[in-house]
Amino acid sequence: MSREFSSPIDPQLLARMTASRTSRRRFIGGGAAAAAALTLGSSFLTACGSDSSTSGTTTEDGGPASGTLRISNWPLYMADGFIAEFQTASGITVDYKEDFNDNEQWFAKVKEPLSRKQDIGADLAVPTSFLAVRLHQLGWLNDISDEGVPNKKNIRPDLLEASVDPGRKFSAPYMSGLVGIAYNRAATGRDIRTIDDLWDPAFKGRVSLFSDAQDGLGMIMLSQGNSPENPTTEGVQQAIDLVREQNDMGQIRRFTGNDYADDLAAGNIAVAQAYSGDVVQLQADNPDLQFIVPDSGGTTFVDTMVIPYTTQNQRAAEAWINYVYDKPNYAKLVAYTQFVPVLSDMTAELEKVDPAAASNPLINPPKDVLDRSKGWAALTDEQTQEYNTAYAAVTGG
């Protein structure tokens, strides 16, 4: 199959996507650095962990979920009419807020009340995976029961058994995306397939890498026979050494967040580490831009649904997750957000809702691309600090 991904996209949809993804990607893409900033020791929990305002459920055991469900989500991350349809189907009233503007900001807002087991005004929230893991490590999330979410079986196998949460006991994937390589075909003059293509002398000074340790190093580790799914100091350092060597030789123009887009479109950067969602947007104006997951593999990012342990309606939160995981329902969300589905075998349902999304491999990647895309393991605070510090010594971050 061709790995040159391109597909036209409706301009109105593009504008909506741009508004939603730009603010969110700054923090999804900065996952490792943000995770380091969120480090809290056990002393914080000891000092603040009084149980002064424990919340209860509004549903009775054995009965259907009912009452009010309070959801805290990112802006423009919900399909039109979806909430109303859920309310009709379930009888649950949804209090939906688009008040999750970034991971660090949300965590700073809720960490004090959560440490005291006080209500945070949400029964379900949608943090990025690294923050969900941190919340769980702090003991601030409820488990998600299999009985309450029978549609959990529809999750992609690679995400269902991901090392960060095997069996998805406390975090339910919501949307995902790919971290790979974008290139300007007009600037490269040829197709790109591998990590070694980044180091082609023909592209000297026209390559950009991510400044985030996880997004920057994951695909390089995979090319060296190591994996972010089971990271070691030696494997991470091997990748860092290669980046240092290439940077010292002048191969790398700069290290970026997701601010590589303009240079890539203009041809100032020929090859860039990139996020799949960004390239979906950029291709609308520049068909020369392509995105690949390298033959040796790339990495993924995942936003997840979690239930804070202060929830007032556990049953309703699980009913929501189960409704989202019904494939016809989920297809509506994917068609709106244009992110990569977290459920398996979504093509048929997407074709009913949005044939263009179903056929766009940046939105609905084929199995071989998903098989080559790996997620980082849940890192300890010590690992996060170690890897970030070592990489920053090269990137200047």
Secondary structure as a PSIPRED ss2 file (coil, helix, strand):
# PSIPRED VFORMAT (PSIPRED V4.0)

   1 M C   1.000  0.000  0.000
   2 S C   1.000  0.000  0.000
   3 R C   1.000  0.000  0.000
   4 E C   1.000  0.000  0.000
   5 F C   1.000  0.000  0.000
   6 S C   1.000  0.000  0.000
   7 S C   1.000  0.000  0.000
   8 P C   1.000  0.000  0.000
   9 I C   1.000  0.000  0.000
  10 D C   1.000  0.000  0.000
  11 P H   0.000  1.000  0.000
  12 Q H   0.000  1.000  0.000
  13 L H   0.000  1.000  0.000
  14 L H   0.000  1.000  0.000
  15 A H   0.000  1.000  0.000
  16 R H   0.000  1.000  0.000
  17 M H   0.000  1.000  0.000
  18 T H   0.000  1.000  0.000
  19 A H   0.000  1.000  0.000
  20 S H   0.000  1.000  0.000
  21 R H   0.000  1.000  0.000
  22 T H   0.000  1.000  0.000
  23 S H   0.000  1.000  0.000
  24 R H   0.000  1.000  0.000
  25 R H   0.000  1.000  0.000
  26 R H   0.000  1.000  0.000
  27 F H   0.000  1.000  0.000
  28 I H   0.000  1.000  0.000
  29 G C   1.000  0.000  0.000
  30 G C   1.000  0.000  0.000
  31 G H   0.000  1.000  0.000
  32 A H   0.000  1.000  0.000
  33 A H   0.000  1.000  0.000
  34 A H   0.000  1.000  0.000
  35 A H   0.000  1.000  0.000
  36 A H   0.000  1.000  0.000
  37 A H   0.000  1.000  0.000
  38 L C   1.000  0.000  0.000
  39 T C   1.000  0.000  0.000
  40 L C   1.000  0.000  0.000
  41 G C   1.000  0.000  0.000
  42 S H   0.000  1.000  0.000
  43 S H   0.000  1.000  0.000
  44 F H   0.000  1.000  0.000
  45 L H   0.000  1.000  0.000
  46 T H   0.000  1.000  0.000
  47 A H   0.000  1.000  0.000
  48 C H   0.000  1.000  0.000
  49 G C   1.000  0.000  0.000
  50 S C   1.000  0.000  0.000
  51 D C   1.000  0.000  0.000
  52 S C   1.000  0.000  0.000
  53 S C   1.000  0.000  0.000
  54 T C   1.000  0.000  0.000
  55 S C   1.000  0.000  0.000
  56 G C   1.000  0.000  0.000
  57 T C   1.000  0.000  0.000
  58 T C   1.000  0.000  0.000
  59 T C   1.000  0.000  0.000
  60 E C   1.000  0.000  0.000
  61 D C   1.000  0.000  0.000
  62 G C   1.000  0.000  0.000
  63 G C   1.000  0.000  0.000
  64 P C   1.000  0.000  0.000
  65 A C   1.000  0.000  0.000
  66 S C   1.000  0.000  0.000
  67 G C   1.000  0.000  0.000
  68 T E   0.000  0.000  1.000
  69 L E   0.000  0.000  1.000
  70 R E   0.000  0.000  1.000
  71 I E   0.000  0.000  1.000
  72 S E   0.000  0.000  1.000
  73 N C   1.000  0.000  0.000
  74 W C   1.000  0.000  0.000
  75 P C   1.000  0.000  0.000
  76 L C   1.000  0.000  0.000
  77 Y C   1.000  0.000  0.000
  78 M C   1.000  0.000  0.000
  79 A C   1.000  0.000  0.000
  80 D C   1.000  0.000  0.000
  81 G C   1.000  0.000  0.000
  82 F H   0.000  1.000  0.000
  83 I H   0.000  1.000  0.000
  84 A H   0.000  1.000  0.000
  85 E H   0.000  1.000  0.000
  86 F H   0.000  1.000  0.000
  87 Q H   0.000  1.000  0.000
  88 T H   0.000  1.000  0.000
  89 A H   0.000  1.000  0.000
  90 S H   0.000  1.000  0.000
  91 G C   1.000  0.000  0.000
  92 I C   1.000  0.000  0.000
  93 T E   0.000  0.000  1.000
  94 V E   0.000  0.000  1.000
  95 D E   0.000  0.000  1.000
  96 Y E   0.000  0.000  1.000
  97 K E   0.000  0.000  1.000
  98 E C   1.000  0.000  0.000
  99 D C   1.000  0.000  0.000
 100 F C   1.000  0.000  0.000
 101 N C   1.000  0.000  0.000
 102 D C   1.000  0.000  0.000
 103 N H   0.000  1.000  0.000
 104 E H   0.000  1.000  0.000
 105 Q H   0.000  1.000  0.000
 106 W H   0.000  1.000  0.000
 107 F H   0.000  1.000  0.000
 108 A H   0.000  1.000  0.000
 109 K H   0.000  1.000  0.000
 110 V H   0.000  1.000  0.000
 111 K H   0.000  1.000  0.000
 112 E H   0.000  1.000  0.000
 113 P H   0.000  1.000  0.000
 114 L H   0.000  1.000  0.000
 115 S H   0.000  1.000  0.000
 116 R C   1.000  0.000  0.000
 117 K C   1.000  0.000  0.000
 118 Q C   1.000  0.000  0.000
 119 D C   1.000  0.000  0.000
 120 I C   1.000  0.000  0.000
 121 G C   1.000  0.000  0.000
 122 A C   1.000  0.000  0.000
 123 D C   1.000  0.000  0.000
 124 L E   0.000  0.000  1.000
 125 A E   0.000  0.000  1.000
 126 V C   1.000  0.000  0.000
 127 P C   1.000  0.000  0.000
 128 T E   0.000  0.000  1.000
 129 S H   0.000  1.000  0.000
 130 F H   0.000  1.000  0.000
 131 L H   0.000  1.000  0.000
 132 A H   0.000  1.000  0.000
 133 V H   0.000  1.000  0.000
 134 R H   0.000  1.000  0.000
 135 L H   0.000  1.000  0.000
 136 H H   0.000  1.000  0.000
 137 Q H   0.000  1.000  0.000
 138 L C   1.000  0.000  0.000
 139 G C   1.000  0.000  0.000
 140 W C   1.000  0.000  0.000
 141 L E   0.000  0.000  1.000
 142 N C   1.000  0.000  0.000
 143 D C   1.000  0.000  0.000
 144 I C   1.000  0.000  0.000
 145 S C   1.000  0.000  0.000
 146 D C   1.000  0.000  0.000
 147 E C   1.000  0.000  0.000
 148 G C   1.000  0.000  0.000
 149 V C   1.000  0.000  0.000
 150 P H   0.000  1.000  0.000
 151 N H   0.000  1.000  0.000
 152 K H   0.000  1.000  0.000
 153 K H   0.000  1.000  0.000
 154 N H   0.000  1.000  0.000
 155 I E   0.000  0.000  1.000
 156 R C   1.000  0.000  0.000
 157 P H   0.000  1.000  0.000
 158 D H   0.000  1.000  0.000
 159 L H   0.000  1.000  0.000
 160 L H   0.000  1.000  0.000
 161 E C   1.000  0.000  0.000
 162 A C   1.000  0.000  0.000
 163 S C   1.000  0.000  0.000
 164 V C   1.000  0.000  0.000
 165 D C   1.000  0.000  0.000
 166 P C   1.000  0.000  0.000
 167 G C   1.000  0.000  0.000
 168 R C   1.000  0.000  0.000
 169 K C   1.000  0.000  0.000
 170 F C   1.000  0.000  0.000
 171 S C   1.000  0.000  0.000
 172 A E   0.000  0.000  1.000
 173 P E   0.000  0.000  1.000
 174 Y E   0.000  0.000  1.000
 175 M E   0.000  0.000  1.000
 176 S E   0.000  0.000  1.000
 177 G E   0.000  0.000  1.000
 178 L E   0.000  0.000  1.000
 179 V E   0.000  0.000  1.000
 180 G E   0.000  0.000  1.000
 181 I E   0.000  0.000  1.000
 182 A E   0.000  0.000  1.000
 183 Y E   0.000  0.000  1.000
 184 N E   0.000  0.000  1.000
 185 R H   0.000  1.000  0.000
 186 A H   0.000  1.000  0.000
 187 A H   0.000  1.000  0.000
 188 T H   0.000  1.000  0.000
 189 G C   1.000  0.000  0.000
 190 R C   1.000  0.000  0.000
 191 D C   1.000  0.000  0.000
 192 I C   1.000  0.000  0.000
 193 R C   1.000  0.000  0.000
 194 T C   1.000  0.000  0.000
 195 I H   0.000  1.000  0.000
 196 D H   0.000  1.000  0.000
 197 D H   0.000  1.000  0.000
 198 L H   0.000  1.000  0.000
 199 W H   0.000  1.000  0.000
 200 D C   1.000  0.000  0.000
 201 P H   0.000  1.000  0.000
 202 A H   0.000  1.000  0.000
 203 F H   0.000  1.000  0.000
 204 K C   1.000  0.000  0.000
 205 G C   1.000  0.000  0.000
 206 R C   1.000  0.000  0.000
 207 V E   0.000  0.000  1.000
 208 S E   0.000  0.000  1.000
 209 L E   0.000  0.000  1.000
 210 F E   0.000  0.000  1.000
 211 S C   1.000  0.000  0.000
 212 D C   1.000  0.000  0.000
 213 A H   0.000  1.000  0.000
 214 Q H   0.000  1.000  0.000
 215 D H   0.000  1.000  0.000
 216 G H   0.000  1.000  0.000
 217 L H   0.000  1.000  0.000
 218 G H   0.000  1.000  0.000
 219 M H   0.000  1.000  0.000
 220 I H   0.000  1.000  0.000
 221 M H   0.000  1.000  0.000
 222 L H   0.000  1.000  0.000
 223 S H   0.000  1.000  0.000
 224 Q C   1.000  0.000  0.000
 225 G C   1.000  0.000  0.000
 226 N C   1.000  0.000  0.000
 227 S C   1.000  0.000  0.000
 228 P C   1.000  0.000  0.000
 229 E C   1.000  0.000  0.000
 230 N C   1.000  0.000  0.000
 231 P C   1.000  0.000  0.000
 232 T C   1.000  0.000  0.000
 233 T H   0.000  1.000  0.000
 234 E H   0.000  1.000  0.000
 235 G H   0.000  1.000  0.000
 236 V H   0.000  1.000  0.000
 237 Q H   0.000  1.000  0.000
 238 Q H   0.000  1.000  0.000
 239 A H   0.000  1.000  0.000
 240 I H   0.000  1.000  0.000
 241 D H   0.000  1.000  0.000
 242 L H   0.000  1.000  0.000
 243 V H   0.000  1.000  0.000
 244 R H   0.000  1.000  0.000
 245 E H   0.000  1.000  0.000
 246 Q H   0.000  1.000  0.000
 247 N H   0.000  1.000  0.000
 248 D H   0.000  1.000  0.000
 249 M C   1.000  0.000  0.000
 250 G C   1.000  0.000  0.000
 251 Q C   1.000  0.000  0.000
 252 I E   0.000  0.000  1.000
 253 R E   0.000  0.000  1.000
 254 R E   0.000  0.000  1.000
 255 F E   0.000  0.000  1.000
 256 T E   0.000  0.000  1.000
 257 G C   1.000  0.000  0.000
 258 N C   1.000  0.000  0.000
 259 D C   1.000  0.000  0.000
 260 Y C   1.000  0.000  0.000
 261 A H   0.000  1.000  0.000
 262 D H   0.000  1.000  0.000
 263 D H   0.000  1.000  0.000
 264 L H   0.000  1.000  0.000
 265 A H   0.000  1.000  0.000
 266 A H   0.000  1.000  0.000
 267 G C   1.000  0.000  0.000
 268 N C   1.000  0.000  0.000
 269 I C   1.000  0.000  0.000
 270 A C   1.000  0.000  0.000
 271 V E   0.000  0.000  1.000
 272 A E   0.000  0.000  1.000
 273 Q E   0.000  0.000  1.000
 274 A E   0.000  0.000  1.000
 275 Y E   0.000  0.000  1.000
 276 S H   0.000  1.000  0.000
 277 G H   0.000  1.000  0.000
 278 D H   0.000  1.000  0.000
 279 V H   0.000  1.000  0.000
 280 V H   0.000  1.000  0.000
 281 Q H   0.000  1.000  0.000
 282 L H   0.000  1.000  0.000
 283 Q H   0.000  1.000  0.000
 284 A C   1.000  0.000  0.000
 285 D C   1.000  0.000  0.000
 286 N C   1.000  0.000  0.000
 287 P C   1.000  0.000  0.000
 288 D C   1.000  0.000  0.000
 289 L E   0.000  0.000  1.000
 290 Q E   0.000  0.000  1.000
 291 F E   0.000  0.000  1.000
 292 I E   0.000  0.000  1.000
 293 V C   1.000  0.000  0.000
 294 P C   1.000  0.000  0.000
 295 D C   1.000  0.000  0.000
 296 S C   1.000  0.000  0.000
 297 G C   1.000  0.000  0.000
 298 G E   0.000  0.000  1.000
 299 T E   0.000  0.000  1.000
 300 T E   0.000  0.000  1.000
 301 F E   0.000  0.000  1.000
 302 V E   0.000  0.000  1.000
 303 D E   0.000  0.000  1.000
 304 T E   0.000  0.000  1.000
 305 M E   0.000  0.000  1.000
 306 V E   0.000  0.000  1.000
 307 I C   1.000  0.000  0.000
 308 P E   0.000  0.000  1.000
 309 Y C   1.000  0.000  0.000
 310 T C   1.000  0.000  0.000
 311 T C   1.000  0.000  0.000
 312 Q C   1.000  0.000  0.000
 313 N C   1.000  0.000  0.000
 314 Q H   0.000  1.000  0.000
 315 R H   0.000  1.000  0.000
 316 A H   0.000  1.000  0.000
 317 A H   0.000  1.000  0.000
 318 E H   0.000  1.000  0.000
 319 A H   0.000  1.000  0.000
 320 W H   0.000  1.000  0.000
 321 I H   0.000  1.000  0.000
 322 N H   0.000  1.000  0.000
 323 Y H   0.000  1.000  0.000
 324 V H   0.000  1.000  0.000
 325 Y C   1.000  0.000  0.000
 326 D C   1.000  0.000  0.000
 327 K H   0.000  1.000  0.000
 328 P H   0.000  1.000  0.000
 329 N H   0.000  1.000  0.000
 330 Y H   0.000  1.000  0.000
 331 A H   0.000  1.000  0.000
 332 K H   0.000  1.000  0.000
 333 L H   0.000  1.000  0.000
 334 V H   0.000  1.000  0.000
 335 A H   0.000  1.000  0.000
 336 Y H   0.000  1.000  0.000
 337 T H   0.000  1.000  0.000
 338 Q C   1.000  0.000  0.000
 339 F C   1.000  0.000  0.000
 340 V E   0.000  0.000  1.000
 341 P C   1.000  0.000  0.000
 342 V C   1.000  0.000  0.000
 343 L E   0.000  0.000  1.000
 344 S C   1.000  0.000  0.000
 345 D C   1.000  0.000  0.000
 346 M C   1.000  0.000  0.000
 347 T H   0.000  1.000  0.000
 348 A H   0.000  1.000  0.000
 349 E H   0.000  1.000  0.000
 350 L H   0.000  1.000  0.000
 351 E H   0.000  1.000  0.000
 352 K H   0.000  1.000  0.000
 353 V H   0.000  1.000  0.000
 354 D C   1.000  0.000  0.000
 355 P H   0.000  1.000  0.000
 356 A H   0.000  1.000  0.000
 357 A H   0.000  1.000  0.000
 358 A H   0.000  1.000  0.000
 359 S H   0.000  1.000  0.000
 360 N C   1.000  0.000  0.000
 361 P C   1.000  0.000  0.000
 362 L C   1.000  0.000  0.000
 363 I C   1.000  0.000  0.000
 364 N C   1.000  0.000  0.000
 365 P C   1.000  0.000  0.000
 366 P C   1.000  0.000  0.000
 367 K H   0.000  1.000  0.000
 368 D H   0.000  1.000  0.000
 369 V H   0.000  1.000  0.000
 370 L H   0.000  1.000  0.000
 371 D H   0.000  1.000  0.000
 372 R C   1.000  0.000  0.000
 373 S E   0.000  0.000  1.000
 374 K E   0.000  0.000  1.000
 375 G C   1.000  0.000  0.000
 376 W C   1.000  0.000  0.000
 377 A C   1.000  0.000  0.000
 378 A C   1.000  0.000  0.000
 379 L C   1.000  0.000  0.000
 380 T C   1.000  0.000  0.000
 381 D H   0.000  1.000  0.000
 382 E H   0.000  1.000  0.000
 383 Q H   0.000  1.000  0.000
 384 T H   0.000  1.000  0.000
 385 Q H   0.000  1.000  0.000
 386 E H   0.000  1.000  0.000
 387 Y H   0.000  1.000  0.000
 388 N H   0.000  1.000  0.000
 389 T H   0.000  1.000  0.000
 390 A H   0.000  1.000  0.000
 391 Y H   0.000  1.000  0.000
 392 A H   0.000  1.000  0.000
 393 A H   0.000  1.000  0.000
 394 V H   0.000  1.000  0.000
 395 T H   0.000  1.000  0.000
 396 G C   1.000  0.000  0.000
 397 G C   1.000  0.000  0.000
